[in-house]
């Protein structure tokens, strides 16, 4: 006996008022994209995209966001491992600290970074004095600001992967003579590869779109610290067409990121 | 070359306090109900669970001594462990899994892979599957690979946790026979966790029974059959059992004297083989017969005969041959005479358990 199909379908469907609201929400996200595509100056698209302003901002954005992603990997992976596997009681406080930049307005993050790593900051001043290195309003400053905002996404994603890992595999590797470093390299890392990949992509996307902390900490110097989002913002006042084209470029990049994350984020499709 | 184990540790509900020895070339089966601490024992020997007390040594070399805090790391214990559900590394191929131990101990890659291939051939994994991932293997194949991975680095002892649990019934007989051969060709002490008596019989030289974290009995199957010391062991080997007390040589069961000159004193376990129980309509008489009336609770027809469950003050199971049931009214609810042959009664000192979960074992 087959279950009555119509009944099943009715159970799965939403009441009409909710369906209407859901439709409005979906349209809310869709219409801005439509607006971008609608108003884009398609005839001048290639010229604008290959123009000096876009190219310089895009290459700066790519370089800085990739550097920020690498920094997140280098320092974030050990941090995630410690958060997930460590024994210390400090872990909860540390997790709060790492999560903070995710909920903090990035501008506030930028201000706080200025106070710490700025020319007169508690760390920045001695560094400037002894080594003559100043971070704010430099490319390094952009990377630092982006890392500040992006690394938490990487750390929390990877920590989740490490937590769901069956610790018994590490034990099995140990009985086979593997040192803790070898266990981490040959067993743990391959097993958390999906969350590593997701963490890297999310962190990179976040770094690429970073605006508030960057403009506060690194300023808005064309060719030096003006990344794509900053360029879009500036262009909106001087050349709206340029802003639209740059925005579309960022939409395409974001779409690519989502495509690469499809297995982690959209497992059903 | 022997493994000396004295494990004391607490893990959640479980309080493990177990001592046993495994000689070189001996396979010991750890047998016991769920939660008895079998796996914990194995993990402690492998160094994956720290001891609270006691000491583990292999061929006189101390691996762990809780009193001094001395501890040899799992990677330096040279234990070949087959884990429950195998724990093959999911991102490594079959052959890389088997080569892993040798690579970890610094053997060159090519040599390790060659050795791994020969081990896989030995356990019957075809070359076509050497590059497969563990997820592509059947339960039996995964078990074989796990065994190869454990034994390939030439460990000093073999520890196998429920090696046949994840294998379906059809592959079980073959795999058991193969496992027996592999264990026989391994030189060191071998410890095997099983929960099935058939596996223990087929694979081990000696059985160590764990209950509630303690070793309650150890010996060959004959030893267990001759004098089971807990109700679990009696159940395991298929004997009826009763807890009783012997005072001045007098053994009473349900208030009645069963024996006058008992050799053991104090708390005992009385075991009776179901075949030594007879049922009849009229009261049986004889010098060695102990008989009482009891109601029949259930009847079950088996290949060898009929198993009848009787209730009353001494609930037990009688196994009757086909002839033995003639002229008997075996419907549940009917009463009949139950007789046991006193010469077939086995009495052994009982191992008292700290915490009783006797209800679990009440049913026969």
Interface residues (C-beta under 8 A of the other chain):
Chain A: X166 X168 X169 X171 X172 X173 X174 X175 X176 X177 X178 X179 X182 X186 X187 X190 X191 X193
Chain B: X43 X46 X47 X48 X73 X74 X75 X76 X77 X78 X79 X80 X81 X83 X87 X89 X90 X91 X92 X100 X101 X104 X105 X149 X153
